[in-house]
Amino acid sequence: MSSERALHYRHPWWGRLHGYLALARVSNSPTVVSNVLTGAALGGALRPDGVVVALAVAMVLFYTAGMYLNDLCDYAIDVRERPGRPLPSGSVSRSAAGVGVVAFFAVGSALLWLVGTVPFGTGLLLIGVIVVYDLWHKTNPLSPLLMAAARALVYVTAFTAFASVLSRSLIAWASLLFLYVVGLTYIAKTETGPRLTGYWPAVLLFLPAIAFVAETPDIRTLPLLLLFAGWVAYSVSFVYRAGHRSVGRAIGYLIAGIALLDALALAVAGSGIGVVLALVAFGSTLFFQRYIRGT
């Protein structure tokens, strides 16, 4: 037995289970589900059905594979800087993580194939973006664009399961999600670097609220709008405050905020049940982040 496998089995089973969940950053998975609900609703599926469930499972598997691959690629850095992560600590072996990457991508792709050839094709494109990001994100100045493209492709993949022609609404909300994740990811890259002085990333985070007002000038949607805008403002306050700056905390909160962005898009699409589920995804992400870090 290799020393890595011996280290792995010295951890109790609950420690190994926590390691697998932490490696997957499973606390963020509800936001992937809300992304699927949004893409499907923009394609006309206003109420979740079996196809939406299959899409959600496939996208969560892709997300999990991407997180596993991310830590595999960052192993040498984590050994030095974050030895408590699952791979350096030995709670998950690198061989098991590698098998997981292949298995999750394969099972997710099989589900997309059952849904349709177009979602399967966009899913393959998504896998390509995930792999390129994981292999080349530390030194790549364009890595926020790749991360954002991966999230936007979840919208597109879910949408193409129900509609054959990309709609203006899909393009608009996929673009808003893209810009939100660009801002989020750019802020995340400053966690161990110089202090963020510009405000343009924060402006990107508020764009969905502006678009929502333009799309739905309805007083009944005001609470949803205020929740999103207030949450983003609260989250970014941890980035720009003079004392007790906490970029990691801000990023965790902003990741949860993706579900609130989805709620805005679902409200525009007219999916009431989707809005409720997106709010549940928001709360679930915050709850699980208390036990499994989202970053």
Wavefront OBJ file of the C-alpha trace (Angstrom):
o trace
v 0.000 0.000 0.000
v 1.395 3.441 -0.957
v 2.078 6.038 1.719
v -0.740 8.183 0.290
v -3.269 5.360 0.587
v -2.013 4.534 4.078
v -2.510 8.177 5.085
v -5.998 8.086 3.555
v -7.100 5.074 5.593
v -5.753 6.541 8.836
v -8.667 8.981 8.668
v -11.973 7.757 10.198
v -14.792 7.192 7.717
v -16.545 10.420 8.684
v -13.319 12.323 8.118
v -12.990 10.787 4.658
v -16.644 11.593 3.883
v -16.131 15.203 4.937
v -13.022 15.262 2.755
v -14.967 14.186 -0.335
v -17.692 16.765 0.350
v -15.130 19.520 0.970
v -13.264 18.572 -2.194
v -16.528 18.911 -4.140
v -17.343 22.214 -2.399
v -20.773 20.658 -2.158
v -22.155 23.671 -0.316
v -22.186 25.565 -3.629
v -24.083 22.856 -5.527
v -27.547 24.361 -4.859
v -26.544 27.368 -6.975
v -25.841 25.018 -9.900
v -29.342 23.584 -9.504
v -30.848 27.077 -9.548
v -28.812 27.805 -12.712
v -30.460 24.783 -14.351
v -33.925 25.870 -13.229
v -33.264 29.284 -14.756
v -31.987 28.022 -18.080
v -34.931 25.620 -18.349
v -37.468 28.331 -17.473
v -35.990 30.693 -20.058
v -36.490 27.841 -22.524
v -40.162 27.535 -21.592
v -40.075 24.865 -18.856
v -41.623 26.921 -16.069
v -42.205 23.936 -13.776
v -39.469 21.369 -13.030
v -39.998 17.900 -14.511
v -37.928 14.754 -15.002
v -35.819 16.358 -17.708
v -34.971 19.283 -15.453
v -33.980 16.876 -12.691
v -31.688 14.965 -15.091
v -30.118 18.250 -16.208
v -29.604 19.348 -12.606
v -27.914 16.061 -11.673
v -25.679 16.244 -14.760
v -24.620 19.835 -14.050
v -23.906 19.113 -10.380
v -21.767 16.153 -11.472
v -19.882 18.413 -13.889
v -19.390 20.985 -11.134
v -18.124 18.309 -8.748
v -15.723 16.958 -11.366
v -14.423 20.474 -11.929
v -13.822 20.998 -8.221
v -11.982 17.678 -7.926
v -9.841 18.511 -10.943
v -9.152 21.982 -9.571
v -7.618 20.562 -6.381
v -5.674 17.962 -8.337
v -4.131 20.716 -10.442
v -3.413 22.851 -7.349
v -2.026 19.979 -5.270
v 1.576 21.229 -5.096
v 0.432 24.721 -4.100
v -2.030 23.409 -1.518
v 0.668 21.252 0.078
v 2.557 24.464 0.862
v -0.262 26.932 1.455
v -3.376 24.930 2.425
v -2.233 21.616 3.901
v -5.634 21.115 5.518
v -7.351 20.640 2.131
v -8.555 17.056 1.491
v -5.772 16.004 -0.893
v -2.725 17.298 1.053
v -4.215 16.098 4.352
v -4.815 12.629 2.902
v -8.531 12.442 3.687
v -8.997 11.926 -0.071
v -6.336 10.242 -2.189
v -5.307 11.747 -5.506
v -6.081 8.497 -7.299
v -9.644 8.490 -5.935
v -10.075 12.129 -6.939
v -8.828 11.330 -10.458
v -11.285 8.450 -10.804
v -14.024 10.755 -9.544
v -13.270 13.372 -12.216
v -13.614 10.827 -15.029
v -16.689 9.150 -13.511
v -18.574 12.378 -12.826
v -17.928 13.758 -16.299
v -18.914 10.420 -17.881
v -22.155 9.965 -15.927
v -23.127 13.602 -16.427
v -22.502 13.323 -20.165
v -24.585 10.135 -20.356
v -27.497 11.939 -18.709
v -27.211 14.805 -21.192
v -27.151 12.310 -24.073
v -30.459 10.920 -22.812
v -31.890 14.444 -22.682
v -30.847 15.345 -26.227
v -27.969 15.709 -28.659
v -27.830 19.514 -28.413
v -27.556 19.590 -24.588
v -24.980 16.807 -24.913
v -22.977 18.973 -27.327
v -23.091 22.058 -25.112
v -22.181 19.798 -22.205
v -19.024 18.699 -24.015
v -18.180 22.361 -24.589
v -18.725 22.978 -20.880
v -16.353 20.129 -19.988
v -13.734 21.711 -22.253
v -14.083 25.087 -20.545
v -13.873 23.495 -17.086
v -10.740 21.532 -17.957
v -8.991 24.527 -19.531
v -9.840 26.664 -16.507
v -8.548 24.086 -14.022
v -5.323 23.475 -15.929
v -4.552 27.160 -16.453
v -6.193 29.416 -13.884
v -3.363 30.395 -11.554
v -1.308 32.334 -14.127
v -4.033 33.067 -16.657
v -5.286 36.686 -16.507
v -8.386 35.604 -18.440
v -9.372 32.897 -15.952
v -12.364 34.925 -14.645
v -13.769 34.812 -18.187
v -13.446 31.034 -18.291
v -15.105 30.602 -14.911
v -17.924 32.900 -16.000
v -18.308 31.062 -19.307
v -18.723 27.774 -17.440
v -21.630 29.154 -15.403
v -23.269 30.740 -18.436
v -23.033 27.427 -20.298
v -25.148 25.810 -17.580
v -27.932 28.207 -18.580
v -27.389 27.394 -22.249
v -27.301 23.625 -21.718
v -30.567 23.639 -19.753
v -32.189 26.008 -22.247
v -31.354 23.859 -25.274
v -33.191 20.913 -23.735
v -36.451 22.817 -24.274
v -35.871 25.320 -27.084
v -34.013 25.167 -30.377
v -33.297 28.872 -30.971
v -31.453 31.029 -28.458
v -33.792 33.743 -27.228
v -33.045 37.373 -26.421
v -33.937 36.710 -22.786
v -31.499 33.808 -22.530
v -28.680 35.826 -24.092
v -29.418 38.761 -21.780
v -29.506 36.748 -18.541
v -26.611 34.480 -19.504
v -24.598 37.659 -20.152
v -25.612 39.094 -16.778
v -24.612 35.854 -15.043
v -21.337 35.911 -16.978
v -20.537 39.463 -15.851
v -21.556 38.716 -12.244
v -19.168 35.755 -12.106
v -16.392 37.803 -13.746
v -16.729 40.371 -10.964
v -16.890 37.675 -8.289
v -13.868 35.799 -9.646
v -11.780 38.944 -10.065
v -12.444 39.831 -6.429
v -11.517 36.271 -5.395
v -8.120 36.599 -7.100
v -7.272 39.499 -4.756
v -7.690 37.386 -1.603
v -3.951 36.713 -1.335
v -2.826 39.612 -3.515
v -2.974 43.408 -3.404
v -6.026 45.177 -2.023
v -8.772 45.773 -4.571
v -8.966 49.522 -5.189
v -11.238 49.778 -8.235
v -15.001 49.491 -8.024
v -15.694 48.030 -11.463
v -16.083 44.420 -10.160
v -18.781 45.640 -7.760
v -20.552 47.438 -10.603
v -20.715 44.141 -12.534
v -22.345 42.480 -9.534
v -25.193 45.022 -9.486
v -26.001 44.850 -13.214
v -28.670 42.100 -12.778
v -30.625 44.407 -10.459
v -30.606 47.190 -13.062
v -31.692 44.784 -15.799
v -34.438 43.395 -13.573
v -35.932 46.862 -13.019
v -35.892 47.457 -16.771
v -37.542 44.089 -17.480
v -40.056 43.975 -14.625
v -41.143 47.402 -13.358
v -43.644 45.754 -11.008
v -43.951 46.862 -7.376
v -44.714 43.257 -6.359
v -41.189 42.243 -7.321
v -39.619 44.932 -5.122
v -38.818 42.584 -2.189
v -36.907 40.237 -4.516
v -34.995 43.138 -6.030
v -34.137 44.573 -2.603
v -33.008 41.162 -1.366
v -30.596 40.746 -4.279
v -29.232 44.296 -4.185
v -28.975 44.323 -0.398
v -27.205 40.974 -0.310
v -24.659 42.032 -2.947
v -24.007 45.302 -1.109
v -23.555 43.460 2.187
v -21.238 40.910 0.580
v -18.939 43.402 -1.141
v -18.705 45.465 2.052
v -16.264 42.809 3.302
v -14.003 43.593 0.345
v -13.801 47.379 0.563
v -14.020 48.040 4.305
v -10.901 49.583 5.855
v -10.689 47.133 8.736
v -11.511 43.428 9.077
v -11.344 42.888 5.325
v -12.494 39.346 4.471
v -12.432 38.501 0.782
v -13.069 34.806 1.462
v -16.259 35.600 3.347
v -17.392 37.963 0.588
v -16.816 35.330 -2.088
v -18.787 32.691 -0.202
v -21.681 35.109 0.167
v -21.494 36.199 -3.484
v -21.537 32.571 -4.640
v -24.752 32.115 -2.661
v -25.968 35.293 -4.364
v -25.888 33.484 -7.712
v -29.129 31.797 -6.632
v -30.655 35.232 -5.995
v -29.624 36.310 -9.492
v -31.367 33.172 -10.737
v -34.463 34.159 -8.769
v -34.559 37.478 -10.634
v -34.314 35.718 -13.998
v -36.946 33.164 -12.983
v -39.308 35.960 -11.971
v -38.844 37.558 -15.403
v -39.501 34.166 -17.039
v -42.709 33.813 -15.021
v -41.744 30.736 -13.009
v -43.143 31.244 -9.522
v -42.081 27.800 -8.318
v -38.649 28.476 -9.782
v -38.303 31.653 -7.719
v -39.205 29.746 -4.559
v -36.703 26.979 -5.349
v -33.974 29.521 -6.113
v -34.567 31.139 -2.730
v -34.324 27.688 -1.141
v -31.034 27.183 -3.016
v -29.768 30.504 -1.637
v -30.608 29.541 1.931
v -29.242 26.022 1.499
v -25.940 27.336 0.176
v -25.496 29.634 3.165
v -26.467 26.838 5.556
v -24.059 24.298 4.089
v -21.247 26.851 3.865
v -21.236 26.786 7.657
v -19.919 23.222 7.467
v -18.250 22.991 4.039
v -16.310 26.009 2.812
v -17.419 27.241 -0.590
v -13.970 28.490 -1.595
l 1 2 3 4 5 6 7 8 9 10 11 12 13 14 15 16 17 18 19 20 21 22 23 24 25 26 27 28 29 30 31 32 33 34 35 36 37 38 39 40 41 42 43 44 45 46 47 48 49 50 51 52 53 54 55 56 57 58 59 60 61 62 63 64 65 66 67 68 69 70 71 72 73 74 75 76 77 78 79 80 81 82 83 84 85 86 87 88 89 90 91 92 93 94 95 96 97 98 99 100 101 102 103 104 105 106 107 108 109 110 111 112 113 114 115 116 117 118 119 120 121 122 123 124 125 126 127 128 129 130 131 132 133 134 135 136 137 138 139 140 141 142 143 144 145 146 147 148 149 150 151 152 153 154 155 156 157 158 159 160 161 162 163 164 165 166 167 168 169 170 171 172 173 174 175 176 177 178 179 180 181 182 183 184 185 186 187 188 189 190 191 192 193 194 195 196 197 198 199 200 201 202 203 204 205 206 207 208 209 210 211 212 213 214 215 216 217 218 219 220 221 222 223 224 225 226 227 228 229 230 231 232 233 234 235 236 237 238 239 240 241 242 243 244 245 246 247 248 249 250 251 252 253 254 255 256 257 258 259 260 261 262 263 264 265 266 267 268 269 270 271 272 273 274 275 276 277 278 279 280 281 282 283 284 285 286 287 288 289 290 291 292 293 294 295
